[in-house]
Amino acid sequence: MLPPPTPKELEIKDLGSRTNTGTAPSDPLLEHMDFITKRAISPPSNDTEHILAELLLIRESIISGFAGAHSQSIQLPSASGPALGTAKPFDIALVAGDLITPDVADAIARSGSSLAMIPLLEMGRERATKTLRDLRPSCLLSVGFIAELATICNALDIPYFAWQTDPFFDTLPKYSDDLFDSTSIFIHDPDLHVHFNDAGFRSVKYLPLAANTDRRAPLDPLSALWNKFKCQLSFAGSSMRANARTRGTPECETEAADFRLTACRALESLGLVVYGPEDWTMTEPQSLDYRGPIRNGPDLTALYSATTVNIDLPRTYQPNVVNMRVFDCMACGGFILVPDNASIDELFDIGEEIVTYSSPADLVHKVQYALSHDEWRHNIAASGRARVLRDHDFSNRLETIFEGTELWPSSQPVL
């Protein structure tokens, strides 16, 4: 049982983590995991036994909150048991910190593999190295490539798997050849191949994003949340204006923000509702039906479920990415219109499981058609959800990552 938080810990918890679009903290389970993670970041001493004790709290939080009935398949070593050097090693060490890390942790927990979720990015190189050496995981997995961790894993002979799920604009340096033997890169954007190939990495594979189908599911139309978020047409995400104005980000982000605003303006007369961070108040004129931030938990699930037509307005500088919004919405049984791109053609049956648009004008036309054809829209949404359940859960992605190893049940050879 987790100990109750102290007032100071509650204060840390209130800081919460925010999604990459600036939405409010997610459901209480994720907030609780956030504050547990923060407790492990700054222990009163550097001894690894204390760190392990803190990590057990994190794992217990994940398993009790996300794995539920699967918790019996996870063996938790006792902090007061055998010395760390003789304790049974973890199957997978997962780097804490990214938005989708809880979803990855959930899939690992459901698989039956033992999991240690570690805030390595906050530890510094020496302490991170000592922690990994003492915990002895069979591999390390991070959401996002981290060169420092790749170097540490190479020195410790620990296989390192990195799933790059965010854009980056800087050119990667040329790394030493021995780094490539222990590192496997997976990219959510097929256009990132050239970045990692030019840096010398030999194992680089396309791996699209996914949905946590345990957390994203259709909502009861009679529920209070459904009634709260029911609307005809919605978009949830940032305006991207804050990035363009305050961070000095590349010009492509300004172009992406312009596209997003232009599309929203075109849909105003059809009843578009917008949720997201307060950077929407930076747009002029302020005539959009902006309803404020939305929690990345049950509230967002409710919006996807209760919206007649959901809209995807992605970053235009990532023309071949299928983002989380698409997978999550479809897992919720929502109907969503997405831009044409080569990746969406590979992942779904266009016209049967999902509908695409080619321009803002085409988007308006498709919205009008969808709003007036209920049976057609419901059939596509149902087929899309079935496809996500079958092929696009986080478990499917982790099976790909660990293919050929003994770390994933379906990857093990049949005797």
For each residue, the residues with C-beta under 8 A, 3 or more apart:
1:
2: 32 36 57 60 61 64
3:
4:
5: 9 10 13 35
6: 9 10
7: 10 11
8: 11 12
9: 5 6 12 13 35 39
10: 5 6 7 13 14 35
11: 7 8 14 15
12: 8 9 15 35 38 39
13: 5 9 10 16 31 32 34 35 38
14: 10 11
15: 11 12 38
16: 13 24 25 31 34
17: 25 30 34 99
18: 22 23 24 25
19: 22 23 26 99 296
20: 99 166
21: 236 237 238 276 277
22: 18 19 238 242 276 277 278 279 293
23: 18 19 236 275 276 277 293 294 295 296 300
24: 16 18 293 294 295 296
25: 16 17 18 30 31 34 295 296
26: 19 30 31 295 296 297
27: 30 31 295 296 297 298
28: 31 32 297
29: 32 33 65 66 297
30: 17 25 26 27 33 34 102 296 297
31: 13 16 25 26 27 28 34 35
32: 2 13 28 29 35 36 61 65
33: 29 30 36 37 58 61 62 65 102
34: 13 16 17 25 30 31 37 38
35: 5 9 10 12 13 31 32 38 39
36: 2 32 33 39 40 57 58 61
37: 33 34 40 41 58 96 97 117 119
38: 12 13 15 34 35 41 42
39: 9 12 35 36 42 54 57
40: 36 37 43 51 54 55 57 58 96 118 119
41: 37 38 119 122 123
42: 38 39 122
43: 40 46 50 51 54
44: 50
45: 50
46: 43 127
47: 50 51
48: 51 52 84 130 131 134 135
49: 52 53 79 84
50: 43 44 45 47 53 54
51: 40 43 47 48 54 55 131
52: 48 49 55 56 77 79 84 134 135
53: 49 50 56 57 79
54: 39 40 43 50 51 57 58
55: 40 51 52 58 59 116 117 118 135
56: 52 53 59 60 76 77 79
57: 2 36 39 40 53 54 60 61
58: 33 36 37 40 54 55 61 62 96 117
59: 55 56 62 63 74 76 115 116 117
60: 2 56 57 63 64 76
61: 2 32 33 36 57 58 64 65
62: 33 58 59 65 66 67 102 105 106 109 115 117
63: 59 60 66 67 70 71 74 76 109
64: 2 60 61 67 68 71
65: 29 32 33 61 62 68
66: 29 62 63 102 105 106 109 214 215
67: 62 63 64 70 71 74 106 109 110
68: 64 65 71
69: 72
70: 63 67 73 74 109 110 112
71: 63 64 67 68 74 109
72: 69
73: 70 112
74: 59 63 67 70 71 109 112 114 115
75: 88 114
76: 56 59 60 63
77: 52 56 81 82 87 88
78: 81
79: 49 52 53 56
80:
81: 77 78 87
82: 77 86 87
83: 86 87
84: 48 49 52 87 134 135
85: 134
86: 82 83
87: 77 81 82 83 84 136
88: 75 77 114
89: 135 136 137 138
90: 93 114 115 116 135 136 137 138
91: 113 114 115 137 138 139 407
92: 108 113 114 115 116 137 138 139 140 141 407
93: 90 115 116 117 118 132 135 137 139 140 141
94: 101 104 105 108 115 116 117 118 140 141 142
95: 98 101 117 118 119 120 121 140 141 142 143 146 149
96: 37 40 58 101 117 118 119 120 121
97: 37 101 119 121 143
98: 95 101 142 143 144 165
99: 17 19 20 143 296
100: 103 104 143 165 209 324 394
101: 94 95 96 97 98 104 105 117 143
102: 30 33 62 66 105 106
103: 100 106 107 210 212 215 394
104: 94 100 101 107 108 141 143 163 394 398
105: 62 66 94 101 102 108 109 115 117
106: 62 66 67 102 103 109 110 212 214 215 394
107: 103 104 110 111 212 393 394 395 397 398
108: 92 94 104 105 111 113 115 398
109: 62 63 66 67 70 71 74 105 106 115
110: 67 70 106 107 214 395
111: 107 108 395 398 408 409
112: 70 73 74 409
113: 91 92 108 407 408
114: 74 75 88 90 91 92
115: 59 62 74 90 91 92 93 94 105 108 109
116: 55 59 90 92 93 94 135 137
117: 37 55 58 59 62 93 94 95 96 101 105
118: 40 55 93 94 95 96 123 131 132 135
119: 37 40 41 95 96 97 122 123
120: 95 96 123 128 131 132 149
121: 95 96 97 146
122: 41 42 119
123: 41 118 119 120 127 128 131
124: 127 128
125: 128 129 148 152
126: 129 130
127: 46 123 124 130 131
128: 120 123 124 125 131 132 148 149 152
129: 125 126 132 133 152 155 156
130: 48 126 127 133 134
131: 48 51 118 120 123 127 128 134 135
132: 93 118 120 128 129 135 136 137 140 152 153 156 158
133: 129 130 136 156
134: 48 52 84 85 130 131
135: 48 52 55 84 89 90 93 116 118 131 132
136: 87 89 90 132 133
137: 89 90 91 92 93 116 132 140 158
138: 89 90 91 92 158 159 407
139: 91 92 93 158 159 160 161 402 405 407
140: 92 93 94 95 132 137 149 153 158 159 160 161
141: 92 93 94 95 104 160 161 162 163 401
142: 94 95 98 145 146 149 160 161 162 163
143: 95 97 98 99 100 101 104 163 165
144: 98 162 163 164 165 166
145: 142 150 162 164 185 196
146: 95 121 142 149 150 162
147: 150 151 175
148: 125 128 151 152
149: 95 120 128 140 142 146 152 153 160 162
150: 145 146 147 153 154 160 162 175 179 182 183
151: 147 148 154 155 179
152: 125 128 129 132 148 149 155 156 158
153: 132 140 149 150 156 157 158 159 160 182 183
154: 150 151 157 160 178 179 181 182 183
155: 129 151 152
156: 129 132 133 152 153
157: 153 154 182
158: 132 137 138 139 140 152 153 182
159: 138 139 140 153 182 184 405
160: 139 140 141 142 149 150 153 154 182 183 184
161: 139 140 141 142 183 184 186 401 402
162: 141 142 144 145 146 149 150 183 184 185 186
163: 104 141 142 143 144 186 187 188 207 397 401
164: 144 145 168 185 186 187 188 189 192
165: 98 100 143 144 188 209
166: 20 144
167: 189 315 317 318
168: 164 195
169: 250
170:
171: 195 198
172: 175 195 196 198 199
173: 199
174: 199 200
175: 147 150 172 179 180 199 200 201
176: 179
177: 180 181 200
178: 154 181
179: 150 151 154 175 176 182 183
180: 175 177 183 200 201 202 203
181: 154 177 178
182: 150 153 154 157 158 159 160 179
183: 150 153 154 160 161 162 179 180 201 203
184: 159 160 161 162 203 205 401
185: 145 162 164 196 201 203 204 205
186: 161 162 163 164 204 205 206 207 400 401
187: 163 164 190 192 193 196 204 205 206 207
188: 163 164 165 192 206 207 208 209 321
189: 164 167 192 318 320 321
190: 187 193 206 320 342 343
191: 194 318 319 320
192: 164 187 188 189 195 196
193: 187 190 196 197 204 206
194: 191 197 198
195: 168 171 172 192 198 199
196: 145 172 185 187 192 193 199 201 204
197: 193 194 200 201 204
198: 171 172 194 195
199: 172 173 174 175 195 196
200: 174 175 177 180 197
201: 175 180 183 185 196 197 204
202: 180
203: 180 183 184 185
204: 185 186 187 193 196 197 201
205: 184 185 186 187 400
206: 186 187 188 190 193
207: 163 186 187 188 397 400 401
208: 188 322 343 347 392 397
209: 100 165 188 322 323 324 327 397
210: 103 327 392 393 394 396 397
211: 216 324 327 328 330 331 388 392 393 394
212: 103 106 107 215 216 331 393 394
213: 216 217 331 388 389 393
214: 66 106 110 217
215: 66 103 106 212 297 301
216: 211 212 213 301 304 328 331 332
217: 213 214 301 331 332 333
218: 305 332 333 385
219: 223 225 226 301 302 305 306 332
220: 223 226
221: 226 306
222: 226
223: 219 220 226 227 302
224: 227 228
225: 219 228 229 298 299 301 302 306
226: 219 220 221 222 223 229 230 302 305 306
227: 223 224 230 306
228: 224 225 302
229: 225 226 299 302 303 305 306 307
230: 226 227 306 307
231: 234 271 273 303 306 307 308
232: 270 271 273 307 308 309 371
233: 267 270 271 272 273 307 308 309 311 367 371
234: 231 272 273 274 275 303 307 309 310 311
235: 264 267 272 273 274 275 276 310 311 313
236: 21 23 274 275 276 294 300 303 304 325
237: 21 260 276 313 325
238: 21 22 241 242 243 276 277 279 280
239: 242 257 260 261 276 277 279 280 282 283
240: 243 244 253 256 257 260 279 315
241: 238 244 245 257 261 279 280 282 283
242: 22 238 239 245 246 247 277 279 282
243: 238 240 246 247 249 253 257
244: 240 241 247 249 253 254 257
245: 241 242 282
246: 242 243
247: 242 243 244
248:
249: 243 244 253 254
250: 169 253 317
251: 254 255
252: 255 256 315 316 317
253: 240 243 244 249 250 256 257 315 317
254: 244 249 251 257 258
255: 251 252 258 259 316 317
256: 240 252 253 259 260 315 316 317
257: 239 240 241 243 244 253 254 260 261
258: 254 255 261 262
259: 255 256 262 263 313 316
260: 237 239 240 256 257 263 264 313
261: 239 241 257 258 264 265 283
262: 258 259 265 266 360
263: 259 260 266 267 311 313 360 363
264: 235 260 261 267 268 272 274 288 313
265: 261 262 268 288
266: 262 263 360 361 363 364
267: 233 235 263 264 270 272 311 363 364 367
268: 264 265 272 287 288 289
269:
270: 232 233 267 364 367 368 371
271: 231 232 233 289
272: 233 234 235 264 267 268 288 289 311
273: 231 232 233 234 235 289 291 307
274: 234 235 236 264 280 288 289 290 291
275: 23 234 235 236 290 291 292 293 294 303
276: 21 22 23 235 236 237 238 239 279 280 290 293 294
277: 21 22 23 238 239 242 280 293
278: 22 281 292 293
279: 22 238 239 240 241 242 276 282
280: 238 239 241 274 276 277 283 288 290
281: 278 286 290
282: 239 241 242 245 279
283: 239 241 261 280 286 288
284:
285:
286: 281 283 290
287: 268
288: 264 265 268 272 274 280 283
289: 268 271 272 273 274
290: 274 275 276 280 281 286
291: 273 274 275 294
292: 275 278
293: 22 23 24 275 276 277 278
294: 23 24 236 275 276 291 299 300 303
295: 23 24 25 26 27 298 299 300
296: 19 23 24 25 26 27 30 99 299 300
297: 26 27 28 29 30 215 300 301
298: 27 225 295 301 302
299: 225 229 294 295 296 302 303
300: 23 236 294 295 296 297 303 304 328
301: 215 216 217 219 225 297 298 304 305 328 332
302: 219 223 225 226 228 229 298 299 305 306
303: 229 231 234 236 275 294 299 300 306 307 310
304: 216 236 300 301 307 310 328 329 332 333 334 336
305: 218 219 226 229 301 302 332 333 334
306: 219 221 225 226 227 229 230 231 302 303
307: 229 230 231 232 233 234 273 303 304 310 334
308: 231 232 233 335 370 371 377
309: 232 233 234 335 336 337 367 370 371 377
310: 234 235 303 304 307 325 329 334 335 336 337
311: 233 234 235 263 267 272 336 337 363 367
312: 323 325 326 329 336 337 338 339
313: 235 237 259 260 263 264
314: 318 321 323 325 338 339
315: 167 240 252 253 256 318 321
316: 252 255 256 259 319
317: 167 250 252 253 255 256
318: 167 189 191 314 315 321
319: 191 316 339 341
320: 189 190 191 341 342 343
321: 188 189 314 315 318 341 343
322: 208 209 326 327 338 341 343 344 347
323: 209 312 314 326 327
324: 100 209 211 327 328
325: 236 237 310 312 314 328 329 336
326: 312 322 323 329 330 336 338 344 354
327: 209 210 211 322 323 324 330 331 388 392
328: 211 216 300 301 304 324 325 331 332
329: 304 310 312 325 326 332 334 336
330: 211 326 327 333 334 336 353 354 381 384 385 387 388 392
331: 211 212 213 216 217 327 328 385 388 389 392
332: 216 217 218 219 301 304 305 328 329 385
333: 217 218 304 305 330 381 382 385
334: 304 305 307 310 329 330 381
335: 308 309 310 355 370 377 378 380 381 384
336: 304 309 310 311 312 325 326 329 330 354 384
337: 309 310 311 312 355 356 357 363 366 367 370
338: 312 314 322 326 344 354 355 356 357
339: 312 314 319 344 356 357 358
340: 344 356 357 358
341: 319 320 321 322 344 345 356
342: 190 320 345 346
343: 190 208 320 321 322 346 347
344: 322 326 338 339 340 341 347 348 350 354 356
345: 341 342 348 350
346: 342 343
347: 208 322 343 344 391 392
348: 344 345 353 354 384 387
349: 352 353 354 383 387
350: 344 345 353 354 355 356
351: 355 380
352: 349 380 383
353: 330 348 349 350 380 383 384 386 387
354: 326 330 336 338 344 348 349 350 380 384
355: 335 337 338 350 351 366 370 380
356: 337 338 339 340 341 344 350
357: 337 338 339 340 362 363 365 366
358: 339 340 362
359: 362 363
360: 262 263 266 363 364
361: 266 364 365
362: 357 358 359 365 366
363: 263 266 267 311 337 357 359 360 366 367
364: 266 267 270 360 361 367 368
365: 357 361 362 368 369
366: 337 355 357 362 363 369 370
367: 233 267 270 309 311 337 363 364 370 371
368: 270 364 365 371 372
369: 365 366 372 373
370: 308 309 335 337 355 366 367 373 376 377
371: 232 233 270 308 309 367 368
372: 368 369
373: 369 370 376 377
374: 377 378
375: 378 379
376: 370 373 379 380
377: 308 309 335 370 373 374 380 381
378: 335 374 375 381 382
379: 375 376 382 383
380: 335 351 352 353 354 355 376 377 383 384
381: 330 333 334 335 377 378 384 385
382: 333 378 379 385 386
383: 349 352 353 379 380 386 387
384: 330 335 336 348 353 354 380 381 387 388
385: 218 330 331 332 333 381 382 388 389
386: 353 382 383 389 390
387: 330 348 349 353 383 384 390 391 392
388: 211 213 327 330 331 384 385 391 392 393
389: 213 331 385 386 392 393
390: 386 387
391: 347 387 388 396
392: 208 210 211 327 330 331 347 387 388 389 396
393: 107 210 211 212 213 388 389 396 397
394: 100 103 104 106 107 210 211 212 397 398
395: 107 110 111 398 399
396: 210 391 392 393 399 400
397: 107 163 207 208 209 210 393 394 400 401
398: 104 107 108 111 394 395 401 402 408
399: 395 396 402 403 408 410 411
400: 186 205 207 396 397 403
401: 141 161 163 184 186 207 397 398 408
402: 139 161 398 399 405 407 408 411
403: 399 400 408 411
404: 411
405: 139 159 402 408 411
406: 411 412
407: 91 92 113 138 139 402 411
408: 111 113 398 399 401 402 403 405 411 412
409: 111 112 412
410: 399
411: 399 402 403 404 405 406 407 408
412: 406 408 409
413:
414:
415:
